[in-house]
Amino acid sequence: ALLSIPVHQRYRLPELTPQQQKDRTLATIVDQLIGLTSRQPVVFIFEDAHWIDPTSLELLELVVERITDLPVLMVITYRPEFAAPWIGSAHVSLHALKRLTLRESLAMVARVTGERSLAPDVLAQIAERTDGVPLFIEELTRSVLESGADLSDGEAPAASGQSVDLAVPASLQDALEARLDRSPAVREVAQVGAAIGREFPYDLLARVVSLAAVELDAALDDLAGSGLIFARGAPPNASYTFKHALIQDTAYDSMVRSTRHDTHTRIANSLIELRSDIEQTAPELLAHHYSEAGQPEEAIDWWTRAGQAASARSANPEAVALLERGLDLVGELPVSKARDRRELALQTALFSPLISVKGQYSAELEAAFTRTLELCEKVDAPDEMFRALHTKSLFHAMRGQHSPANDVAVDLVQRAEGKSDEGALMAGHRMVAVTLLLLGRVVEAQEHIDIVLSRFDRARHGHVMVTYGQDPEVTSEGYNSVCQWVLGWPDKARAAKERAIEQALELDHVNTIGVVLSWSITFQSISRDTDGLRRTCQHFQALTSHHKMPIWEAQERLANAVMESRDRPSHQTATELHGALEQYESLTRGLSMMFPIYWAGYLAENYLAIGDPAKALDAIEKGSGFAKASGEQWSDSELFRMRGAALALRDGVDGNDEAEGCLRCAIDVARSRQAKSFELRAATSLARFLRDQGRSAEAYETLVPIYDWFTEGFDTPDLKDAKVLLDELS
């Protein structure tokens, strides 16, 4: 794809996401450099990094990182305002290029004048006016040489010490304009070339200028001979480059507005005629030229295509910038449904790259879907409406606003049913399921999960993964594992988890894999499946090693911290788990799901295991605060149970009515939600508390009914613990 080579008919390409394809492309380019170093040392020169695009900067950072101990000399030039991310590395040296000294300036003048020497007074004036700026020194010297005056060393005024008044431009821009004004043909060629870009090909230039071939060739020779442009190749296959960006700017700025508009229009039309693949390879070029031509409708359409193309190859920062360029032009269009449709296309195209660049809970994303929904009310656009509603529901969920997220998801389902859109229905039911689960309405959540799993058909609904960012069937299996466990079906939960991971890896869709692994970690953490958690962490490590996403790396660290705290609880594991939670909290702005169970469950559990009830209670309070703020209630029973256990450890079991009250409340909450596994765990804790008070008969009567309810999962930690306690009590 990097070289635009059509291979699909002959070779089966790997099924990669845009992010995977981008990562492998960059890795391949770096490998090319490393391969060169195996034969000989390499000099790598990268100029004008201040104009770099985000993807090229990413590549450059990879190269800087990889060449630490390779025979490579890398030279990167950039202006002072550019913040180079590699500065500070041990193998990087910074050399600030200052203005040339007088001696260096005079040496440069001598290089330009060649065998001809200038009088000392002329040299002094050139050095004074140019102030050590290399391009100005060169251009002013050339202007002096082309002025026609005899200013050679030995002329009387200079020899007598009198000042020579140079009849040449006094500023760099004036000098450049004077050099471009050599003839009307030279000026036109320079102006059209500048409108095309820093580099401009002969065939495109020839179609746009008003000159005959002979005049064009002569003007190009003149510009190349004067050193203003560099030529590569011979016409009609030649290509030209302005020696410096300031030369291009000066030529472009000298055009009047009407000429500029006409020139850009001709460039855009000529590009379409000459480059049959430009609509796919460089739509942003057409967008730029139509923008500068004052044709906003055409420009917006091309900015939209350019943004969509960048998003498709995971060049997300570029995609956001391109689409925002289009949005900037919308105000120039007259109010109409056509304008609304153009803006709608731009706004919906922003969703995916904004999520990658700014996050699923950013204000920029909220503005995009809010405006999209407003536009959908003006024009009939159900597909865009469904995408906007799905994005809005996800936005609220990631901000820890689960009730609003559920309301939006229900709205999506109802609207999709009205339009008989099965794909949107699959995405909607998936969002309703996860929001209901988090709200503690697990039985209802299971109903929506069952709808997705029973109705999903990959042949008919496979596009949903691309349109909505995740595969609804596979992610629903991930939610299914947690729901089944909470409802008291441990074996079904394990089977669902295995199916989810297997199907996600088979799909090889990065975002789906990440979601499934996250929910697998949740299931294995709450079910105390340490061996399974270890295997899932290995999958997560493989994912994060290929895809650098901070949120997933933080989740991987959290999972490892939970695993370590379960295996070897200590102050050290508590510190690591606390640090992992704070890292995750900082990345999600403290708004993400699962904080209550992580803080109140796993961290408090570690503190209780090492006999520190005070810190356990602090963790429980923080988890309860997250639960209250977000409405996340699926693990409320655990919050009460852990508080009761911490109070019993702190105050002792004798006469601790508050601890017993918390444990009984945990059972009541679990029963009200049919959360059998949480009820079993709470009943086991209460039975142990009652046993320690000498109330063994009451303890047995508390635990045996819920234990007898279970028909599977007897090899799981909770049921094994309950069985050991029942045997002791009986």
N, C-alpha and C positions, 0 to 999 in steps of 0.2 A: 504493500500500500504506500510505503514511503516513496517509492519510485513510480507509482501509478502503473505498475505492470499487471495486465489482466491475466490471471492464472487460474481463475475459477473453473474454466472448462477442462483443464488438463490435470490440475492438482487439487486435492482436497485440503483446504486450509484449516488449521485448528480453530475451534469455536472459542474465540476469545472475546471478552468484553472490551469496550473501547479503552478502559484503563489498563487491562492486561496487554493489549496490543501496543499502547503507548509505552508501557514499562519495558516490554521486550524490544521495541524499536530502539529506545534510548540505550538499553543494555548492549544491543548489537553494534551500535555506533561506537560505544566505548570499547567493545571488544576489538573493533577494527583498529583503533588506536593502539591497544595493548599488543595486537598482533604485529603491528609495525615495529614496536620496540624490541621484539624478539630478533629482528634482523639488524637494526641500527638505531642509534639515538635519534630522537624526534624533536623538532622545534615546532611548537603549536602556537600560532599567532591569532589572536582574536581582537579585532579593533572595534572601537565605538560601542563598548558594552552598555553605555547609558541608553542606547536605543533598543536594547534586547527585549525580546518577547518572553513571556513566562516559561514556555516549554523549552526554549533554547537556554534560558537561565538554569532550568532544572538540569539539562544536559551538561552545562558548564560546571555546575556544582558536582555532578557525578564524576566528571573528568578530574577536577581538582582533588577530589577525595581519593580517586583510584591511583593517581600517579605518584603517590607519596614516595615509593621506593622503586620507581621505574626511571629509565634514562630518558626523561622528557623535560625539556625546557619550555615552559608555557608562559607566553607574554600576553597580557590582557591590558588594553588601554581603555580609559573611560574618563569622563569629566568628574570633577570633585563632588558634584551633587549626587552621584550614583553611590548607593550603599552596597558595597561589595560584601556578600555574605561570607566569603572565604578569608577575609582579613582577620588575623589573629591565629590562624593555623601555623603550626611550627614550621612547615615546609613552604610557607608563603612569605615573600618579602614585598614591601610597598616602597615604591620609588616615586616621589612627587616630582613631576616635570614642571619646573619653574620657567618663567620667561627667559629668553636667551640673554646672555651677557653681551656687552658691547663687542667684545672680541668674537663671540660666537655669531653675533649679528653680521659683523663685517666679513667673517668667513663665509657666511651664507650668501651675502651679496656677491662675493668673489666667485662663488660657484655659479651664480646666475649669469654674471657678466662674461664669464669665460676669459677670453684673451683681451677683451676691452676693459680698460681700467677707468674708474671715475675719480674726479677730483676730490681731495680730502673734504672740502666743504660740502660737496654733494653727499658724500658718504656719511658725514656727520648729521645732515638733515634727514637722510633716510633712517639712520639709527634712532634719532630723536623722535621722529613721527611714528615709527612702527612700534616703539616701546617693547621690543623683544618678542613680538608676536610673529612666529615663523611665516604663516601664510601672508600676512601684511608685508613683511620684508620682501618676500618673493614677488608679490604682485606690484608693489610700489617700484621695486627695482626694474621690473619689466616695463612698467609705465614710463619710467625715466628713459630707458633704452629706446622705447618706441616713440618718445616725444619729438624726436627729430633734432633736438638741440645738441650742440657739440659741448658736452660736459665732461670731456675726457681729462685725465690728469695732465696738467701743464697749461690749461687755458688761462688766459691773463687774469680774469677776475678772481679765479680760485687761487692762482699763484700769488696775487697781490694781497690776498687775505680778505678781499671784499666778499660779502654774502651773496650767494647765488639764489635768486627767487625761482624755485622749481615750479614750472607751469604744469604741474601734475596734481592729481587728486590728493586731498589731505586726509581722507579716511579710507578704511578698507573697502567699505561699500562703494564709495565713489570710484576707487581704483578698479574694482571689479566691473562696475557699470561702464566705465570708460573702455575697458578691454572688450566688453561684449558689444560695444557700439561700433565695432570696426566696419560693419556693413549691415544693411537691412536683412540680408540673407542669414548672416551669422547670428544676429539677434533673434530672428524667428526660429531658427534651428535650436538655439539655446533655450528659448522660452518653451517651445513644444517639448523638447527633451526634459526640461525641468518639470513640466506638468505630468509627463509620463512617470518620472521618478529619478532617483539617484543614478540608476542604470537604465538605459533605454536601447532597444534593439532597432536595427536599421529598417527592417520590413515594416514595423509599426510606425516609425517616424516618417517613412516615405509616404504612407497612406494619409497622414494627418497634415503635413506641411503643404503649403500652396506652391512649392518650388518644383521646377523640373529636376530630373535626375542629375543633370550636369551641375546645376546651381547647388543642389543639396550636397553632392559629393565635394564640391569646392568649399562650401561652408564648413563641412565636417573636417576637411583637411586643415582649414584655417584654425578652427578651434583646437584640434589635436596638436597642430604645430605650435600654437601659442601656449600649450601646456594646461589649458583650461579643462580639457577632457582627455581621458585615456581611451584608446581604441583597441579592440580585440577582434581579430578576424578581418575578413574583407567582405565588402558588400556583395550580394544582399544578405550574407550570413554574419555580418558584423554586429558587434554590440559595443556600446559606449558608456563610460562612467564619468561623472563629474569628479574632478580631482578632490574637491572638498564640498561639504554640504553647504557652506556659505556661498559658493559659486552658484549652486542650484537655487538656493533661496533668492539670491540677487536677481537671477534671470527670471524666476517665477514672479517675484514681486513687481517686476517692471511691466507686467501685462495689465492692461485695463480690464475691468470686470467683464464687460461684454465679450471681449476676446477670450478671456479665461473660460467663461461658460461654454462658448462654442468649441473651444479646444478640447475640453474634457468630454463633451458630448461626442465629438469625432473620435477621441481615443477609445471611449467605451464601445461605440459601435464597431470600430475597427478591431478591437480585441475579440468581440464576439465572432466577427467574420474570419479573423486569422487564427484564433485559438479555439478549436472545436471543443476542447475539454475544459475550457476555463470556468464554465459554470460549476464543474465539480472540483477543480483543482484550486481555483483562486477567486471565488465569488466576491471576496472582500475587495478585490481590485475594482471590479465593476461597481460595487457599492460606493467606493471612494470617488470614482470618477463621476458617477451620476450625482453624488452629493455636491461635488464641486461645480457641476454643471447647472446646479439649481433646479434639479428634477427630483423632488422629494419622493414622489410615488415610486418611481423606478428604484431610487436609492434604498427606500425602506424595504422593498421586496428583496433586494440583493443583500442588505444587512441581515435580514431574517435568514436567508439561505446560508450566509456566511456563519452566523451564530449557530445555526443548527448543525452545520458541518463541523465546526470546532467542537461542539458538545459531543457529537458522535464519535470523535476521536479522543475524548477526555481532555481536550485542551480547554478546561473549564474557565480559568481566568480570562483567556482570550475570548471565549464564547460570551461571557458576561459583558466584556467591553464592546464587542461587536453589536450585540443586541441593544445595549444602551445607546450606541450611536444611532441606531434606527429609531429608538424611542425619542431621541432628541429632535428628530425631524417630524414627528407626528403632528406637533403643533402648527406646522406650516401648511397642513392640508385643510381644506374646507370641511366643516362638520357634515358627516354623511355616514351611512352604514358601511361604505367601502373603507373609510378611514378607521372605523371601529374594528372592522375585520383585520385590517393591517396591524393595528395596535394589539389586537387579541392574539395574533400569531406570535408577535414579539414577546408578549407577557408570558404566554404558556411555554414558549421556548426557554424562558429564563428559569423555570422551576428547577430543572435538573442541575444545571451548572451552579445556580445559587446555593443549592443544598450542599454541593461539593465545596464551594469556595467559602460560604458564610455560615453554613450549618442549617440543620432542619428547624431551628428555632430563632432564626435571625429576623430582624425587623425588615430587611430587604425582601426576604421571602414572603413575609406577611403582606407587604405592600403589593407584591406581584400577584398573589392569589386574590387579594381583596379587589384589586383593579380588574382582574380577569372576571371575577363574579359579577362586577358591575357591568362590564361589557357584554357578558352572556345574557344579561337581562335585556339588552338592547338588540342583540342579533341572535338568531336561532343557532346555537352552537353547543349541542349536547355533549360532544366529545370533550371540548374544552371545559365545559361546566363540570363534568365528572372528574377530570384531572384536577381542577382547582379545588373541588370539594375534598378529594382524597388528600391533596397536599395540605389543605387546611386542617383536616382531622389529624394527620400525622404531625403537623406543626404543634397543635394543642397537646397531643400525647407526649411529644418530646419536651414540651415546656412543663410537664407535670400537671396539665389541666385536663384530667381524664373525663370529667363529665361533659365539658364542651366538645371534647374530641369525639365522645360517643354520640352526642346530638348531631354533629356534622356527618358522622358515618351513617347514622340512621337516615338522615336526609338523603345521602348519596344512594342508599339502597332503595328508598322509595322512588326517587327520580329515575334510577336505572330500571326499576320494574315498570314504570310508566312508559319508558322508551324501549322496553324489551331488549336492553343492552346487556347480554350475558357476561361480557368481559368486565364491565363496570360493576355488575352485581357480585362477581367473584371478589373483586378488590374491595367492594363495600362490605360484604359479609365478613371478610378477613379483618377489616378495621373495627367493625362492630364487635367481633369476637374478642380481640385483644383489649379493647377498652372496657368491655364488660368484665373480663377476667380481672383486670387491674382494679375495677370498682368493687370487686368482691362478689359479683353476680355470676358465679362460676357455672351454675347449671344453665343459665341463659347463654353464656359464652360457648358452652359445649354444643348447644343447639346450632349456633351459627357456624362453628367449626365443622359440624357434621354436614351442614348444607354445602359448604365448599368441597369437602372431601367426597361427598356423594355425587355432586353435579359436575365437578371439574373434568374437562376433557381436553387433553393437551393439543389435540388436532384443532379444536375450535377456540381454545382459550390460551394457547401458547403465547400470543402477542401481549397478554396482560403483564407478563414479566417485564417486557421492554417499556410498555406504556406507563406502568405504575411503579417500576423500579424494583419490584420483588415478585417472586413466583408465589401466587396465593395458595396453591395446593401444598407446596413444600413448607412454607412458613406456617401454614395452619397446622401441619403435623407437629411443628415445634411447639406451638401453643397447646396442641392436643396432649403432649406429654405432661405439661404442667397441670392442665385441667384434670386429666385422668388420675394423676397422683393425688391432687387435692380431694377429688371426689371419692377416693378410696380404692383405686384400681392400679396398684403399683406395677403389675406385670404388663397391663395394657399400656401404661405410661412408658415403660422401658421399650416396648416394641415400637411405639410411636416415635420415640426419640431416635431409635436405630433407623427407622424408615426415613425420617427427616434428614439425618446426616447423609445416609447413602444416596438419597435422591438429590440432595443439594450438591454433593460432590460430583455426581453424574451430570447434572446440569452445567456445572462449572460456571455458574453466574455469581460473581464476586459478592454482590450485595445480598443475594439470597443466602449464600454460605455464611456470611457474617451474622445475619439475623438468626439463622438456625443454630449456629454455634453459641450465640448469646443465650438463647432460650434453653439449649441443652445444658449449658453451665448453670442456669437458674434451676432447672429440674434436678440435676445431679447434686447441686449444693443443698437444696431443701430436703432431698430424699437421702442425703448422707451417703451417696454412692461415690466414695473417694476414688476407687479404681476407675470407674467410668469418667469421673471428672479429670483424672490424669490423662486418659486417652483423648478426651475432647480438647484439653489444653494443648496436646501435641498437634491436633488439627488446626487449632487457632494459631499456634506458633508458625506452622507452615503458611497459613494465610497471611499473617502480618509480615513474614519475611519477604513476601513477594509484593505486598501492597501496603505502602506506608500510609496508614490511616491512624492518627493519634487516638481516636475514640476506641478502635479495636485493640490497639496496643495497651490502652488503659484497662480494657475489659480482660485482656489476657493476664495482665499483672494482677488484677483483682482475683481472677480464678485461681491463679497459682498461690496467692496469699491465703485464700480460703482453704485450699488443699493443705498447705503447710500448717495452718492453724489447727486443722482437724487431726493431722498426723502427729504433730509435736507442739501442742499449745504452750506458749511461753510469752514473756514480756517482749521478746524479739519479734515473734510472729504477730503479736498484737500491734507492735509499732509498724511493721511492714503492711499489715492490713489497713491500719489507720492511714498510712501514707498513700496506699493505692486508692483508698476511698476519696481522699482529698484531691488526688490527681484527677480521678474520674469526675469528681464534683466540679473542679475548675474547668474541665473541658466542656461539661454540659451546663455550666453556669448554675449548678445546683438544682436543675429543673428536671432531670431525667427520671425515668421510672426505675424501680427496684431499690431505691435508696432505703426505704423503711426496713426491708428484710436484710439488706447488707449491714446497716448500722445496728439495728436492734437484734438481729438474729445472729449473724456470724461473728461480728466483733464482740458483742456481749457474751456470746457463748465462749469465746476464747478467754475473756476476762474471768468468767465464772470457773473455767477449767483450771485457772492458775490461782483461784481464791481471791479475786479482787472485785467484790460486789459493788463497791462505790463506782469504779470506772465502768462496770457493766451497766449500772443504772444510768450513768451519764450517756452511754451509747444508746440505751433504750429511749431516753428522752429525746435525743436527736432524731432517732428513727421515727418516733411518734410525731415529732414536729413535721417531718417530711410527709408522713401519712396524712396528717390533718390538713396541710397546705395543698396537697395534690388530690386528695380524695381517694388515694390508693389504699384499698381496704382488704385486698385479697389475703394479706398476711396478718390482719389485726389480731387473730387468735394467738399467733406467735408472740406478738408484742406483750399481750397480757400474761402469757405463760412465762416468758423470759423475765418480766418484772416480778412475778410471784417467786420464781426461782432465785432471783437476786435478793429479794427481801428476806426470803427464808435463810439464805446463806449469811446475810448481814446480821439478822436479828436472832437467828436460831428458830427452830420450828415450834418451840414451846410457846404457846399463847400468841402466835403471830397471826392474828386475824386478817391483817391486810394482805399478807402473802397468800393465805388460803382464799380470800376473796378474789384476788387476781387470777388464781388458778381456776376457780369455779367460773369466773367470767370468761376465761379462755374457752372452756368447754361450751358454755352457752352460745358464744359468738360462733364457734365452729358448727354447732348443731343448727343454728339459724340459717347457715349458708350451705348445709349439707356437705361441709368440708370434713369428710370422715378421717383423713390422715391427720389433719390438725387436731381433730377431736381425740383421736387415739393418743397423740403425743401429749396433749394437755391432760387427758385422763391418767396417763402413766405418771406424769409429774405430780399430779394431785394424789394419786395412790401412794407414791413414794413418800410424799409429805405426810399423809395420814398414817402410814406405817411407822414413820419415825416418831409420831406422837402416840404410838401404841393403839391406834384405831384400825387394826388390820382387817377386821370384818368389813368395816365401812370402805376401806381401801379396795378390798376385793370386789365388793358390790359396785364400786365406781368404775372399775376397769373392765370387768368381765363382759358387760353387754356390748361395748364398742368393739372389744377384741373378737367376740363371737360373730359380729356382723361381717367381718372380712372373710373372703373366700379365696384370696390369692395374695401373693407377695410375702409368704411366711419366711422367706429367706432374707428379707430386707431388715435393716437395723432397727427400725421402730417396732415392727412386729416381734422380732427376736427379743428386744428389751422387754416388751410387754409380757411375752410368754415367760421369761425368766422370773419376772416380778410376780406374775400370777402363780407360778409353781411355788414360789416362796410363801406367798400369802395363803395358799390353799393347804 
